[in-house]
Amino acid sequence: MIWFWLAVIVLLPTFGLVVFRGAPYVPTRKMYVKQALAELYPISGRDVLVDIGSGDGVVLREASKRGARAIGYEINPILVLISRLLSRKDKNVEVRLADFWLSSLPDDVSVVYVFAVSRDINKIRKMMQNEANRLNREFHLITYGSAFNDLKSIKNVGAYNLYSFKSLHADKAQV
Ligand SMILES: C[S@@+](CC[C@H](N)C(=O)[O-])C[C@H]1O[C@@H](n2cnc3c(N)ncnc32)[C@H](O)[C@@H]1O
């Protein structure tokens, strides 16, 4: 019984409080990730993928299998530990304990992956545009789940959409 209550005390705040900062932990099914990284955005060794809210790291490992470098930002320390453990033999995978709203994308990012919930979708768009402006170049965004209402995707596969964000230069943010 003590283990049950210990688990409740540790796991409930760790997993529950995340809903105030983003999507709760629901992993993308591996078959869908494979489809996205083949049909939607054929990823390669030239890519640097960033998963904002990387969960157990399934997207990172699938990207790495195709030769890409893969970086995950994850707010839940338990999931950071699990994903580091599951990816321990994988030199292309890095998992950072971080709130992605408070983080910058790495300079060499080429594609960002997000499991998006409708509440956050406009904020994500604004963040991506600001990052494209800051980096002063283009990168792609893969959304799984919610899509942008007023931004046309380049391609769509199932629940996935692919977008491109280009620099609008300095202070001319799109949103
Ligand atoms: C729906 S899950 C998706 C996990 C993984 N990307 C996948 O597709 O399998 C969302 C993840 O984002 C994490 N998360 C939510 N808000 C976050 C934030 N502000 N910063 C970093 N991670 C966050 C959650 O802890 C959770 O693991």
The ligand as an SDF file (V2000), in Angstrom:
LIG
                    3D

 27 29  0  0  0  0  0  0  0  0999 V2000
    1.6800   14.1390  -26.2810 C   0  0  0  0  0  0  0  0  0  0  0  0
    3.2730   13.7940  -25.5390 S   0  0  0  0  0  0  0  0  0  0  0  0
    4.2350   13.5410  -27.0200 C   0  0  0  0  0  0  0  0  0  0  0  0
    5.5110   12.7830  -26.7680 C   0  0  0  0  0  0  0  0  0  0  0  0
    6.3480   12.5360  -28.0300 C   0  0  0  0  0  0  0  0  0  0  0  0
    6.6350   13.7650  -28.7350 N   0  0  0  0  0  0  0  0  0  0  0  0
    5.6430   11.6030  -28.9580 C   0  0  0  0  0  0  0  0  0  0  0  0
    5.1110   12.0830  -29.9650 O   0  0  0  0  0  0  0  0  0  0  0  0
    5.5820   10.4070  -28.6640 O   0  0  0  0  0  0  0  0  0  0  0  0
    3.7380   15.4790  -25.0470 C   0  0  0  0  0  0  0  0  0  0  0  0
    4.9880   15.5260  -24.2090 C   0  0  0  0  0  0  0  0  0  0  0  0
    5.3570   16.8950  -24.0520 O   0  0  0  0  0  0  0  0  0  0  0  0
    5.8260   17.0980  -22.7380 C   0  0  0  0  0  0  0  0  0  0  0  0
    5.6520   18.5280  -22.4540 N   0  0  0  0  0  0  0  0  0  0  0  0
    4.4820   19.2020  -22.2610 C   0  0  0  0  0  0  0  0  0  0  0  0
    4.7190   20.5160  -22.0680 N   0  0  0  0  0  0  0  0  0  0  0  0
    6.0680   20.6760  -22.1940 C   0  0  0  0  0  0  0  0  0  0  0  0
    6.9160   21.8230  -22.1190 C   0  0  0  0  0  0  0  0  0  0  0  0
    6.4150   23.0650  -21.8840 N   0  0  0  0  0  0  0  0  0  0  0  0
    8.2510   21.6460  -22.2890 N   0  0  0  0  0  0  0  0  0  0  0  0
    8.7680   20.3980  -22.5310 C   0  0  0  0  0  0  0  0  0  0  0  0
    7.9990   19.2800  -22.5940 N   0  0  0  0  0  0  0  0  0  0  0  0
    6.6660   19.4120  -22.4410 C   0  0  0  0  0  0  0  0  0  0  0  0
    4.9790   16.1550  -21.8900 C   0  0  0  0  0  0  0  0  0  0  0  0
    5.6160   15.8430  -20.6720 O   0  0  0  0  0  0  0  0  0  0  0  0
    4.8510   14.9560  -22.8180 C   0  0  0  0  0  0  0  0  0  0  0  0
    5.8700   14.0200  -22.5980 O   0  0  0  0  0  0  0  0  0  0  0  0
  1  2  1  0
  2  3  1  0
  2 10  1  0
  3  4  1  0
  4  5  1  0
  5  6  1  0
  5  7  1  0
  7  8  2  0
  7  9  1  0
 10 11  1  0
 11 12  1  0
 11 26  1  0
 12 13  1  0
 13 14  1  0
 13 24  1  0
 14 15  1  0
 14 23  1  0
 15 16  2  0
 16 17  1  0
 17 18  1  0
 17 23  2  0
 18 19  1  0
 18 20  2  0
 20 21  1  0
 21 22  2  0
 22 23  1  0
 24 25  1  0
 24 26  1  0
 26 27  1  0
M  CHG  2   2   1   9  -1
M  END
$$$$
